[in-house]
Every structure is written in C-alpha cells, then in structure tokens.
Amino acid sequence: MKPGRDSLNTKKTLTAGGANYAYFSLAEAEKQIGDISRLPFSLKVLLENLLRFEDDRSVTVDDIKAFAEWQKSGKSTREIAYRPARVLMQDFTGVPAVVDLAAMRDAMKQLGEDPEKINPLAPVDLVIDHSVMVDYFGGPNAFEKNVAREYERNGERYQFLKWGQGAFDNFRVVPPGTGICHQVNLEYLAQTVWTAEANGETYAYPDTLVGTDSHTTMVNGLSVLGWGVGGIEAEAAMLGQPISMLIPEVIGFKLTGKLPEGATATDLVLIIVEMLRKKGVVGKFVEFFGAGLDNLALEDQATIANMAPEYGATCGFFPIDDETLRYLKATGRADDRIALVEAYAKEQGLWRDASTPDPVFTDTLELDLSKVVPSVSGPKRPQDRIDLQSAPQGFAAALDKEYGKADEADKRVSVKGEDYTLGHGDITVAAITSCTNTSNPSVLIAAGLVARNARAKGLTVKPWVKTSLAPGSQVVTDYLDKAGLSDDLDALGFNLVGYGCTTCIGNTGPLPEPISNAINENDLAVASVLSGNRNFEGRISQDVRANFLASPPLVVAYAVAGSMNINLTTDSLGKDQDGNDVYLKDIWPSNKEIAEVVREHVTAQMFASRYADVFKGDDKWRAIDAGDGQTYQWPTSTYVANPPYFDGMTKEPAPVEPINNARVLALFGDSITTDHISPAGAIKEDSPAGEYLKSHQVPVQEFNSYGSRRGNHDVMMRGTFANIRIKNQMLPGTEGGVTKYAPSSEVMPIYDAAMKYKESSTPLVVVAGEQYGTGSSRDWAAKGTILLGVRAVIAQSFERIHRSNLIGMGVLPLQFAEGESWSSLGLTGDEEITIEDVDQISPRANVSVSIKFANGDTKTITALVRIDTADELDYFRHGGILHYVIRKLAA
C-alpha cells in the first residue's frame, strides 16, 4: 500500500493490543468536509479508502467532499476511484486470470520490456475449489475417489497454478481439497481490519476486496466490503488500477425480532432475496440495520451477505459489533487482531451497538424475523420463493407452465434393472453444497440432526436420489465428526464427496445411467434440491429441469421423501419400524437443540488447526513438479493455452476500427444471464468444443467440464453462447447455441457461424432485451464474445459486471433508447448494422445506429453509449483493460 498526499491532514495514530498503527481519521475529515456521522457504514469504508489514496489525480478532495453531500440526499452522481486491499479468486475464474498474467509477461517481453513488471501489486489469494466433481457418491470412499479423479483431470491446470504461485510475487494458492474460497475467506483470510507496512509505519484500514466470483459478497457478513467482479477487473485491481464506480445508492434493510422455531438462516435469506428483487437493488449497496441484528449469529449474516448476487445488489453489508468480535475469536483469529478491530471500529465510527443512530439511507425496507417461514425457491430462479407448505403446488404450476406436461402429472416409467419407477417431480439430486450454507454450523448441524432422527425412525433415502455432502471447509467435517453426526449423514447417503463448490455450479457429476436414460427417453421433468444459491436452467444437471434451493436439513428431508409432489408439512415421509407414519415434525430438531450442539462441538481450536498449513496441500499437490522461470513455457495442452489477445500488439494503440455492415450473431430476449453466455457445465460430444477436443485425441470420458478448461481459449470460445437452454430469437421455438448464418440462411452452431463471418472479415453484433448479463461475474462471457468477433452488444439494459467486462475486452455496450427494443423495431436478425463514428464516442453519449433490413429498407436510431467513465473509455480505445495496463507499464 502506498498512501496518498493527505491534503486534509487526517492521518493519526491508534494504539491497540500494545502496538501503534497509523490510520486516516474519518473524524478529522468530518471537521473539514461536513457531517458524515450518519453515513451508512459501507460508505464510510469507501470514504476512508479515498482519504488514504487522495492524490489530486484519481482521487481529489472534491471526491471526498461528495460523501458529506451524499448524506444530505442519499445519492450522488460522483464517480470515484476505489482501490480494494486485496483480490480473491477461485480456480475456474482464477486460471484464466493467471493465464492472462502469464500472457502479459510474454507481451512485455515482445515489446522489449522487463516481463517481471507484470506482478500483482495487491495481495491475491486463489483457492482451488471449483474443480471437484461428484463422480462418486453414497459410499465411504467417495471423497478419496473424487479427489483422485480431480487430479487426473486437472493435472495440467494444477501444474500451471503451482508455477504461478512460485513465479508471481504477492500471489498465494490454497490447494485442492481445502474448502470453498468464500468460506476460507470468511474463516481465515479476512481480518475485518487490514494492516500493511509503508514508509516505515504499520497502517490500519478496513479489510476490503474484490473477487472473481460473484459470491465474494459473503464476507460482508464479517464487515469486509467486497463484491464480485470479472476476472478482467480483478486483474486490473491486482495490477494497481483503481476500480471506477459511482458512489452507490445504499438501501437500508431493517431487521427486527427473532427467527421463530423451525426457521433457518436459509429460509431467511430466501425471503430477503424475494423482497429485494421486488424492490430492485441492482447496482446498489444493501446495508442491514436494526435491533434484529442482535439476534443473528455472524454465520447467519454471512449467509445473507453471500446471496447479494441473487437479490441483485453489489453487496449486502453488516457493520462491526460484538458479534463480529465473537466470530473472530471463535474462528481462531489472533488476540491482537481482535483488539485492533474493536479499537479501530470504535475510533472510526464503524462500530454498531444499541445506542448507534440509524444511518441515512437512499431508501429502506423492513422485515420482522419472527415472520420467516420454511421455504424453497425454484424451479429456475433464486428469487422465486415458495412457502414449504405450497411447494407441491409450485412444482405443479411449473409442470404446466414451464414444461407443458400438466396432463401427464401422474406419469410413471420403469427404470431398467431397478424395482422402482420414476415420474415428473421425482428428486434425482439432493445436495448439501455451496458456500451459502456450508459455512453456517447451525444449518449443517440441523441437517445432521434430521439425518440422525430419520435414521432412528428407520427412514432411508429413495433409491433414485443422488445424495452428496460437499462442505465449504474441513472444519465442517471436524465438528460433524465430533458431534457424531457424520455417521448419521453417511447412513442416509450424504457421505463426504469433496471440499468445494460442486452441484451448485454444475459439477453434479453424471446421474446413474439407468436413471438418466429413463429421464431422457421419456422426457421427464425431474427435480434437484440443493442448499445452494443458483438454480438457473441447465446449470445443475442436463438431465434435471426443475431445481429448488432449500436449507441443508430440508435437503435431507426431501431426499427421504424423494419427490417435489410430497407436501413435507403434512404428508408422511415414510413408515417407522413399527409401521407408523413419520412426519417432518417428528424428525426436525428444535432451535435449542441445534444451538447446544453447535456450542459444544464447534471450537476455535478446530479452525486454528485446520488453517495452520492451509497453503501446504496434500501429498498429491506437493508432488506436482511445476518448474520455475519468470515466463511460462506453454505446453501443448487442451487445458491451458497462450491466448491471442496480444498478437501483434504495439506500444501505441491503433485507432478504433469502424463497425460497418455488421451482422447479428444472435438475437436474445430479456434476462439472458452470463450462465447462458459463458461456457459452463459438461461438454457435449457433438458440440463445437467436443469436436475440438476429439480432434486433439481427447476421449469423451476425459472431456471434463468447461469450467475446468477455462484456461484454453479454443475450448471456451466454442462454448460461448452454447448453453442448452439459451433461446436465440432468430430461430423462434429452438433452444441451444445455434443461429442463422444470414448470407445463406443456413442454421448452424453460433461458433461455426462466427468463424464463417470471420473469414469474410464481417463484424458482428449481439442484440438483446433487458438485464443482459445477470448472473455470475464470469470473464469468459466477455472474452468469448470478443473472440467470436462480436464488436458491440445492443441491449435494453445491462447488468453491472458484465457491462464492465465487455468494455474490459474491447466490446462496445450500447443501450436502446427508452421505450425502444429490437422487438419494437421489428428486427429478426437478418439486418446489417452500422454504428456511426465509433472512434469518436465519449462516456454516456448518444450514437447513431443505422439498420439496413433484409428488404433494403433502412432506419437510423439513437443508442446510449454504456461506457460510463473516462477510464472505461481509455480501456475501450486500447482494445481492453489488459492492453491498457501493459502499455502503461511499458511506458
């Protein structure tokens, strides 16, 4: 960290835990800029950041003063430059970021400059957590077998990451089999108050970060301001570039009361997601306040913060209070760090207690915790919450409206070689997985107790259900073992399958072949129930249409029930040993029982022990020979390849090429997510990516997932826009990544059409509706777009991260005028589009777009340039943010 000029003289000294720390005082700033006492806590964190980095260039005193003005009105149009303290990555999104760093070193060398200029300037932690797949389940050796398969599949990637760990300064790797990045962050990496040495002093300041996963927001439960960005933005942050952003609106979410008996943190967050989606908080901060915070454990707060992407906010922030200190102590943080957190928060006005006045917010909403009821969300969006008692009706409605099968609701089909039948609504996947819930001991213990009670009653899981337990850290196994609950979960088939993000990201692994065949041969709409945060179409399994989010104990109960058609609140789950009906209430533990088990069996020593050698890895990791050298010796690999972004790069940027007579590659409706755009899940044999792998002698059983091959651009560009559920409106009524090649009207995969257009040097555009690019912050949704030859995306509105990522790769985002859309213009995708004066654009200016229809008619419309800031314009003119950084460092 290199502090700025501090023209307001806010630097002071704080003593805590027997040590002295320099810090930038908000109280001193207030004396000069005006009242900031009731700023939201999250904005105080941003304000401190500007005080620390004020340089009269990227950060000015006027930027700082804008926060006092914000408090008066609850909003601002001021653009600021924000520098997070650190960067967090997972391996799916981290591998391409490290690939880019390695390629940037090559580019620097080609420009005649020192490649070692390319190094993270901010600390970077990469946690390998997204590569384990549930190939084996329901048995005592599932974990060992899945880990062995993981290393077999990912050896080339892991060798590359281990090279990066040695080659780059300020870069640490948490090896496979340790945990989910967000849980490792919450339990170990995050400090709430960060420290760094500069100019012979130790500075204390708020712990902040950006991450290459949208659920980076989880750590806001520990009062660490952070959110997900694309890998492109993350790379810029680690290379010293500030993140340009407007001072956000902050929605205050007041919590009162206490959760009732039988309700979990998962039920609470599903209601919060529903409320905030209805409110509309995209691009805004949400900050939680009110007396109800006193009745929420920090783990519950982290559960809520985790799902900020699902409720649409940039982040969901919780202030520092006594519960923060309790959690830091409970997870084995050092005493001197805890003392610093308390002293710093109280000195800086960042501490919350009963006497704290409510901050000023842009707007507020309120929830009485006592009104929370057990819930599920589905069948395809996290915000579509259903009261548990209404879940069968919810599935029935989807069977009718989503799948058009209401007239065959009772259909049952035989499964080859099995003595049971399968029907619509049967649950074929029940997974306790994902960062949202496996970081929370209360719901994990509750799941174990449900399993214990079900086992005692003689209940078993239905034979068509694929069960799995994928905790977010090894500590979970420790406390489940200590409480004796692992045996009960194992007995119901919820054996440990790995430490990582599995089912929630599509690493579900294959269903047993007879079940998969029965589903596909009979077009069954079967279901999954998972304790995750994402349930978008096609994400969990290509065999499973309906996906429902639920708490871990409900996942266990649904696995026993075996069907979404069963009402867990009123119907019998099965018979006990004496032939009596067993109901959910008979096996559900009380809140008191859950709390007692947590208190007795979750200890600080577990955290201290598990994280003592967190970067060491197992024998398999330590045995990897990664080589050395400051530039990477690229092997012939279908996992890791040197991308073409910097081919022919010069020290000075060339003028932006015109976009004349561009063809429409795809025409999309509303809510096209980055899950639709970005390659994800399994690679189909007959897809362009599958054909590429076969041409490189990769057998089908070794295809692995798109996520595992994110370091190879040849695979990833072939999987862009290839989601099996994506709907290109150029071909109404079809699903999947296909398009119409306009010159011949031939229907073909989007990749194949893009390559044909490339042969004739024809530029491409994508046209879409509202909320284009919602979903995970995936860099490949932008990288794949540019590699296919798409020069611009014209949509009715954009999601924040994806819009930024498009610019970061040199793609121009344009927004239709208010009330205008491709539908209202009568577009079919056969048009030719010219964007006027693309080399003369300026931030948020209007630009003329000329449309030539297939019949020869022409029409000119005005679109809004969604390059919002001067920095973004620089990135666009350089051909992307990485080119900009290389040229800046080379200069």
ABEGO torsion letter per residue (X at the ends): XBBBAGAAGABBBBBBGGBBBBBBBAAAAAAAAEBAAABBAAAAAAAAAAAAABAGAABBAAAAAAAAAAAAAGBBABBBBBBBABBBBBAAAAAAAAAAAAAAAAAAAAAGBBAAABBBABBBBBBBAAABBBABBGBAAAAAAAAAAAAAAAAAAAAAAAAAAAABBGBBBBBBGAEBAAAAAAAAABAGBBBBBBGGBBBBBBBBBBBABAAAAAAAAAGBBBBBBBAAAAAAAAAGBBBBBBBBBBBBBBBBEBBBBGBBAAAAAAAAAAAAAAAGABGBBBBBBEAAAAABBAAAAAAAAAAAAAAGBABBBBBBBAAAAAAAAAAGBBAAAAAAAAAAAAAAGABBBAABBBBBBABBBBBBAAABBBBBBOAABAABBBBAAAAAAAAAAAAAAAAGAAAAAABBBBBBGBABBBBBGBBABBBBBEAAAAABAAAAAAAAAAAAAAAAAGBBBBAABBBBBBBABAAAAAAAAAAGAAAAAAAAGBBBAEBEBBAAAGAAEBBBAAAAAAAAAAGBBBBBBBABABABBGAABAABABBBBBBAAAAAAAAAAGBAABBAAABBAEBBAAGBBBBAAAABBBAAAAAAAAAAABBAAAAAAAAAAAAAEBAAAAABBAEBEABBBBBBBAABBBBAAABGBBABBBBBBBBBGBBBABBBBBGBBAAAABBBEBBBAABAAAAAAAAAGBBAAAAEBAAAAAABAAAAAAABGABAABBBAABBGBBEBBBBBAAAGBBBBAAAAAAAAAAAGBBBBBBBBBGBGBEBBBAAAAAAAAAAGBABBBBABBBAAAAAAAAAAGBBBBBBBBGBBAAAAGBAGABBBBBBGAAABBBGBBBBBBBBBAAGBBBBBBBBBABABAAAAAAAAAGEAAAAAAAAAAX
